[in-house]
């Protein structure tokens, strides 16, 4: 079975779970490398400073336990909702 980009999604225990086939950071990667990669991928600007800041905040908590990520996702959602509402009002 293939997933995005042709990656295999099955392993000895069946389909890959939330951590993927090779663990939470991918094949042979470290947690620090995964966080650094997430930070580097956000060097592209959306053109809106508040959205860029929200994306950086989410990337910074990428290696933390899911419960510790929730506030960053909630803040990003709030920011996006406010920005979209202001566009609708224009």
Secondary structure as UniProt FT lines:
FT   HELIX           4..6
FT   STRAND          10..11
FT   TURN            12..13
FT   STRAND          14..15
FT   TURN            18..19
FT   TURN            21..22
FT   TURN            24..25
FT   TURN            27..28
FT   HELIX           31..41
FT   TURN            42..43
FT   HELIX           49..60
FT   TURN            61..63
FT   HELIX           66..89
//
